[in-house]
Amino acid sequence: MYASNFPDAGVISCYLLCMASFLDRALDWMVFPGYDATGYHIRKMSWDKSDTDVDLTGKQALITGANQGIGRATAEALLKRGARVHLVCRDPERGHRAFKDMLSMESPGQPELHIVDVSDAEALMQFLQVFQAEHGELDILVNNAGVLLDKRTESKDGLEMTFAVNVRAPFLITEALFPLLNRAADARVITVSSGGMYLAPIQFSDLLWESRSFDGVMAYAETKRGENLLTQKWARKWKNTSIKVNSMHPGWADTKSVQDSLPLFRTLTAPFLRNAEQGADTIVYLACKPELTETGKFFCDREVRPIDRMKKTRLTDEQIDQYYEIVREISFDAIGKPV
């Protein structure tokens, strides 16, 4: 008999895993094609189907901005797995259209529509109080609603709109629904962030763009960094609970928000953009993965990514606490009382 010169299956498997890990790290540093559809398809080859192939029957989920794009794709994915999904939508016409479409889906889950403008703190708190009274627990919370504006506008109660939607709304929602999340056996909070936050240090002295010349892209990036700071804070604050709090970057997805807010970017990158389902994949992963252990982390394509890539954006826990308290004060000023 001749000795085989071929490696055994275990060696081959280890080699393939090492190659997949190397490619993943390389793509993470290569913005293009790491964030586009190419990066998604390359990374997908090493994913475990069992991480998202789960039954969510009996689970309650709430998703903001659920009538289109990544929010809608997330809602449909959770409905297909049997969850009861609360769709929080601002626009009545679009919300009812999406709700009707989801009702007609052949899925075991049940959608429920709530028309709420999350930029309006008073209306949002009224909804949250009713939701708390009517539900015993909440298993999945997805803070997805977001805006990117080309000029400074204000919410109904006078807050800079980017901050009102991207920071204050998820702050109020997550804090107010903590009792329901805490009653769930394995609650997940997922905030949809952006890789744009890598370039944006927090400007503590002017979070609301009252002193600076408004830059919509930078305002968006700063709020997306703020979402990650809140994620880190909540993970520490709730470390003795079963709640897992994480944020994620969906990559470059071809959503209506990108089409409306970044038309030149969309024109240049359209052939390479991810679809909404691909952008939503990591949200679904974080909502579904059995025995998820990570909390306070930033994910892209199902893997933990660095929250900071530049020294100027790094903050201590004390500075993150400071940011949390500023957001808390701004939010309470709007509603006149603590959550």
N, C-alpha and C positions, 0 to 999 in steps of 0.2 A: 504493500500500500504506500501511496505517496502522501506526504504531509500537505495539507491545504495551505496555499499562499493567500487565501482570502480571509479577511477579518470576520469574526462571528457577528451575529445580529446585534449583540449588546454594544460592541465597538462601533458598528455602523450607526446605531441609534444615538450613541453619545456624540459621535462626530456630527451628525445632522443637527442635534440640539445645540452644539457649540456654534455651528455655522449659522443657525437661526438666531442665536443670541448675538453673534457678531453683526449680522445684517441689521437686526433690530437697533443695536446701539449706533451703527453707522447712519441708519435712516433718521434716528432721533436727532443727530447733529446736522443732517442735511435737510434743511427746511423743504427744499424741492429736490427729490420727490417724496420726502418723508411724510409730508402733510397731505399730499394729494392721493388720488385713487391708487397710484402705483404702490405707495407705501402700505396702504390698506391691504392690497391683494398679496403682497409679499409676506407681510406679517400674518395674514390669515392662515397661511399654510401650516403654521405651527400651533394653531389654537385647538383647544379641547372642546368638542361639541357639548360635552356634559356640563360645561360651565353655564350655558344658557338654555339647555334643553331640559327645562324644569316645569313643574305644574304650580301655577300661582293661584289656583282656585282657593277662594276664601280670603285672599290678600286684598287690601285696599291701597290704591295708589292715587296720588294727586300730582298733576303735571300742569305747570303754567305755560302759556303760549302753546297750547296743544292743538290748535286748529290747522297748523301748517308746518312744513319743514321738518326739522329734527324733532320738535315736540310731538307733532302728529305721528311721525314714524315710530317714536318711542311708545306712544299711546297704543298704536295698532299692534306693536310687538307684545306689549303686556296683555292686551285683550286676547291675542292668540294663545297666550299661556294661561288664560282663565281668570285674570285679575278683574276686579271692579275698578274702573279707571275714572277718576274725577277730572274732567277737562276744564281747566280754568282759562277762559278766553275773553279778550277785550271786545272784539267786534261781534255784535250779535248775528249779523248775516253770515259771516265766515264761520263763526262758532256753530250755528245751527246747521250749516251745510256739512261741516265736518262731522258733527254729531249724527246727522242723518246717514252719512256714508258709513260711519262705524257701526250704526245699528244694523245696517244691511250686510255687514261682514259675516261670513260663516266662521264665527269664533265663539268659544265658550264664555268669554268675558263679557262684562256689562259696562257700557259707557254711561256717564252721568255728566250733564253739562251745567256749568256755572259761568254766567256772564259777569265778569269783574274786571274793572280797570285797575291793574295793580299799581299804577302810578298815583292813584288817588288813595291816600292813606286812610281816610275815613271810610270810604266804601270797602276797602280791603279788610279793615278791621271788623266791619259789620259782617262781612262774609265769613271771616275766620271765627268769630264768636258763634255764629249759627252752625258752622261746620263742627266746631267743638261740641256743641250741645247735642248734635244729631249723630255723632259717631263716637264709638268707644275707643278705637285705636286707629293708627295709620302705619302701614308697613313700608311704604315707599313714597318719598317726596322728591320730586324732580323740579328744581328751580331752573327753568329753561328760558322763560321770557326775557328778552333783552332788546335794547335799541342802540343804534349807531346813527347819530344825527350830524348833519353838515353845518348846523348853526345852533346857537344856544337857545333853547326853549325851556319853559318852566311847566311843572305839573300844576294841577288845579290848586294846590295849596302853596305854590310858589317855590318849589324845590327844583333845582336844575334837573332836567328830565332824565339824562343818562344815569345820574346817580339815583334818582327816584325809582327807576325801573330795575336797574342792574344791581343795586346794593340795598337800598332801603326795603324794597319789596321782599327779596329773599330773606333779609334780616327779620322783618316782621312776621313773615310766614313761618319761618323755621322756629323762631322763639315762641310764637303763639301756639304752634302745634306740637311743641315739645311734650306736653302731657300725653297726647295721643301716640306719639312716637315711642315714648317711654313705656307705654303699656303693651306695645307689640313685642313679640318674642325676639325678633331679629330685624329691627328697623334699619332702613337705608335712607340716607339723605344724599342726593347727588345734585351738584350745581354745575351747570354748563358754562364753562369758562372759555378761554381762547389763548392761543400761543402768542397773541399780540401783547399779552401782559408781560412777556419777558423783557420788553423794552421800556417798561413804565414803572419808575419808582413812585411811591406814594408821596403826594404833596400835602403834608399834614396841614399846612397853613391855608390851603385853598382847595379843599375837596370839591367845592361846588362851583368852581370856575367863576368866582366873583371878582377876582383881581387880575386874572390872566386873560389874554386874548384867546377866545375859544377855539380849540382844535378838536373837532369831533372824533377823529381817529384816536388821538391821545386820550381824550376823555373816556372813550370806550375802553382803551387798554388799561387805564388806571382803575376803572371800576372792575375790570376782570381780575386785576391783581388784588383788589379789595375783596373780591369773592373768595379768593384763595386764602387771604388772611383770616377771614371769618371761618372758613373751613378748618383751618388749623386751630383757631380759638375754640370752636365748638368741640373738636375732637378732644382737646385737653379738658374742657369744661365738663364734658359728658363721658369721661374715660371710665367711670365706674358704672356705666349703663351698657345695654346691649346695642345701642345705636352706633352705626358706622356712618361717618360723615366724610365724603370725598368730593372732589371736583374733577372735571375732565375737559379735555380739548377734543372736539369732534373732527379735527383736521379741516381741510378746505372743502366744504360741502356746497353744492350748488343749490342754495335755498333762496327764497324770495327776498330775505333780508340782504343777502349778498348782492342779488340782482338790483335791488333798490338803492342800497347804500354804497356799494363799491362797483359801479358799472364798468369802469375801466379795468379793474382787477379781474372782474368776471369775464370780460371780453378776451383778455390776454390768456387766461388760464382755463377757459371753459372746457376744452377737450380733456383736461386732466382732473377736473373737480370730482369729488365724491358725490354720490347721490345722498338723499336724506337718510335712507336706511343704513348706509355705510357710516355716515356721521353719527347716527344714533347708537351704533353697535356697542360702544363702551358704556353708554348709559344702561343699556339692557344687561350687559355683563355685570355691572356693579349692582344692579337691582336684583339679578337672578342668581349670581354665583353662590352655590352652597358653601357655608362655613367661610364666608369672607372675613378675613382678619385685619385687613388694612383699614386705617382710619386717619383722617387728616392729611391725605395724600392727593397728588395731582396725577391723573391718568391720561394716557393717550394710547389708543389701540391696545387696550387691556393690560397695559404695563404701567407701573409707577414711573413718572418722569420727574426731573428736577423742577422745583418751584422757582429757583433762581438760577440764572446763567451768568449774571453780572453782579459784581460786588455792590454796585450802587443800589440794587433793589433789595438786598438782604436786610432783614429786620430781626431784632431780638424778640424773645417772647414778651418782654416788657413793652416794646414798641407795638407789637401786635395787640396786646391788651389795650394800649392807648388808642389804637385805631378802632377797636371794638367799642370802647367807651364813647368815642366821638360819634360813631354811627348810631349808637344807642341813644345818645343825647339828641341828635338830629331827628331820629325817628320818633322819640317821645315828644319832642316839641310839636310834631305834626299831629299827634293823636291826643296829646294833653295828659297822658297817663302811661304808666308802665304796661307792658304786655301782660 
